[in-house]
Amino acid sequence: MDELLSTHKTEAAAVKKAKKVIDFKFSEREKKKNEILIWLDGEKHEPMGVIIHEIKRGAKRSRQGKKKE
């Protein structure tokens, strides 16, 4: 297993840091049910790393309607 470079709150910040540290050439974004994977590849399309962004959903709210009498 590889090492964790850093953690970020936004995808843009994570991609910027990866570009600085890894210097990848190609990226491909894949959306799954509860996460987004950004695969980072080198010049000859060799895998160099992945950025994992977990999608967090807000709490469900119940609507408060008028009570019927």
TIVO-876428 format. One record per residue: residue number from 1; x, z, y of N, C-alpha, C in turn. Coordinates in nm, 2 decimals. Last residue first. Layout:
N
NUM,X,Z,Y,X,Z,Y,X,Z,Y $
...
//
This chain:
69
69,-5.68,1.26,1.93,-5.75,1.38,1.91,-5.88,1.36,1.83 $
68,-5.35,1.13,1.88,-5.50,1.11,1.88,-5.57,1.24,1.85 $
67,-5.08,1.14,2.09,-5.15,1.20,1.98,-5.29,1.17,1.99 $
66,-4.87,0.87,2.18,-4.98,0.96,2.22,-5.05,1.02,2.09 $
65,-4.55,0.86,2.02,-4.67,0.80,2.08,-4.76,0.91,2.12 $
64,-4.23,0.83,1.99,-4.32,0.94,2.01,-4.44,0.88,2.09 $
63,-4.04,0.69,1.74,-4.12,0.67,1.86,-4.22,0.78,1.87 $
62,-3.72,0.80,1.63,-3.87,0.78,1.60,-3.94,0.77,1.73 $
61,-3.42,0.64,1.58,-3.50,0.72,1.67,-3.65,0.70,1.63 $
60,-3.12,0.65,1.41,-3.25,0.60,1.42,-3.34,0.69,1.50 $
59,-2.80,0.63,1.56,-2.90,0.71,1.49,-3.04,0.65,1.51 $
58,-2.61,0.33,1.53,-2.66,0.44,1.60,-2.77,0.52,1.52 $
57,-2.36,0.23,1.31,-2.49,0.21,1.36,-2.53,0.34,1.43 $
56,-2.04,0.09,1.31,-2.12,0.22,1.31,-2.25,0.19,1.38 $
55,-1.83,-0.10,1.13,-1.95,-0.11,1.22,-2.03,0.02,1.21 $
54,-1.48,-0.09,1.13,-1.61,-0.04,1.07,-1.72,-0.05,1.17 $
53,-1.25,-0.33,1.10,-1.33,-0.27,1.20,-1.46,-0.22,1.14 $
52,-0.92,-0.38,1.00,-1.06,-0.34,0.95,-1.13,-0.27,1.06 $
51,-0.70,-0.64,0.98,-0.75,-0.54,1.07,-0.89,-0.51,1.02 $
50,-0.41,-0.71,0.78,-0.56,-0.71,0.80,-0.60,-0.60,0.90 $
49,-0.13,-0.92,0.72,-0.20,-0.80,0.74,-0.35,-0.82,0.76 $
48,-0.01,-1.15,0.62,0.07,-1.06,0.69,0.01,-0.92,0.71 $
47,-0.01,-1.42,0.39,-0.08,-1.30,0.44,0.02,-1.20,0.50 $
46,0.09,-1.74,0.51,0.12,-1.63,0.42,0.05,-1.51,0.47 $
45,0.08,-1.98,0.66,-0.05,-1.92,0.61,-0.02,-1.81,0.50 $
44,0.31,-2.02,0.78,0.28,-2.10,0.66,0.16,-2.05,0.59 $
43,0.30,-1.83,0.98,0.31,-1.97,1.02,0.28,-2.06,0.90 $
42,0.07,-1.57,0.86,0.19,-1.62,0.93,0.19,-1.77,0.95 $
41,-0.24,-1.41,0.93,-0.15,-1.49,0.85,-0.03,-1.54,0.93 $
40,-0.48,-1.16,0.90,-0.37,-1.21,0.98,-0.27,-1.28,0.89 $
39,-0.83,-1.11,0.90,-0.71,-1.14,0.82,-0.60,-1.21,0.91 $
38,-1.04,-0.88,0.98,-0.97,-0.98,1.05,-0.84,-1.00,0.98 $
37,-1.36,-0.77,0.88,-1.22,-0.78,0.84,-1.16,-0.90,0.92 $
36,-1.60,-0.54,0.96,-1.55,-0.67,1.00,-1.40,-0.67,0.96 $
35,-1.86,-0.37,0.78,-1.73,-0.38,0.84,-1.69,-0.52,0.87 $
34,-2.10,-0.36,0.63,-2.07,-0.25,0.73,-1.93,-0.25,0.79 $
33,-2.11,-0.63,0.51,-2.23,-0.55,0.54,-2.20,-0.44,0.65 $
32,-1.87,-0.84,0.68,-1.93,-0.79,0.56,-2.05,-0.70,0.61 $
31,-1.71,-1.12,0.82,-1.81,-1.01,0.84,-1.87,-0.97,0.71 $
30,-1.40,-1.22,0.91,-1.49,-1.21,0.80,-1.58,-1.09,0.82 $
29,-1.18,-1.43,1.08,-1.27,-1.31,1.09,-1.37,-1.33,0.98 $
28,-0.84,-1.50,1.07,-0.97,-1.54,1.03,-1.06,-1.42,1.02 $
27,-0.55,-1.62,1.24,-0.64,-1.51,1.21,-0.77,-1.57,1.17 $
26,-0.21,-1.71,1.27,-0.34,-1.75,1.24,-0.42,-1.62,1.21 $
25,0.04,-1.58,1.33,0.01,-1.71,1.39,-0.14,-1.75,1.38 $
24,0.17,-1.26,1.42,0.10,-1.35,1.33,0.06,-1.48,1.41 $
23,0.34,-1.03,1.50,0.36,-1.17,1.55,0.30,-1.27,1.45 $
22,0.34,-0.76,1.47,0.35,-0.85,1.35,0.39,-0.99,1.39 $
21,0.34,-0.65,1.73,0.42,-0.59,1.63,0.45,-0.69,1.51 $
20,0.17,-0.81,1.90,0.30,-0.76,1.95,0.39,-0.72,1.83 $
19,-0.05,-0.86,1.74,0.03,-0.97,1.79,0.17,-0.93,1.83 $
18,-0.14,-0.59,1.71,-0.09,-0.67,1.59,-0.01,-0.79,1.63 $
17,-0.22,-0.54,1.97,-0.11,-0.46,1.92,-0.05,-0.53,1.79 $
16,-0.43,-0.73,1.99,-0.32,-0.74,2.08,-0.20,-0.66,2.03 $
15,-0.61,-0.64,1.79,-0.55,-0.77,1.78,-0.42,-0.78,1.87 $
14,-0.68,-0.39,1.90,-0.61,-0.40,1.77,-0.54,-0.53,1.75 $
13,-0.81,-0.47,2.14,-0.69,-0.39,2.15,-0.61,-0.39,2.01 $
12,-1.03,-0.61,2.03,-0.93,-0.68,2.12,-0.80,-0.60,2.13 $
11,-1.17,-0.42,1.89,-1.11,-0.52,1.82,-1.00,-0.59,1.90 $
10,-1.13,-0.08,2.00,-1.19,-0.21,2.02,-1.11,-0.31,1.93 $
9,-1.00,0.16,1.94,-1.15,0.16,1.95,-1.21,0.02,1.96 $
8,-0.74,0.19,1.70,-0.79,0.14,1.83,-0.94,0.15,1.82 $
7,-0.43,0.30,1.55,-0.58,0.29,1.55,-0.63,0.26,1.69 $
6,-0.15,0.14,1.38,-0.21,0.22,1.49,-0.36,0.21,1.47 $
5,-0.04,0.08,1.13,0.04,0.06,1.25,-0.02,0.15,1.36 $
4,-0.01,0.20,0.81,-0.10,0.19,0.92,-0.02,0.19,1.05 $
3,0.17,0.02,0.55,0.15,0.13,0.65,0.05,0.10,0.75 $
2,0.05,-0.08,0.22,0.13,-0.09,0.34,0.10,0.03,0.44 $
1,0.08,0.00,-0.12,0.00,0.00,0.00,0.09,0.00,0.12 $
//
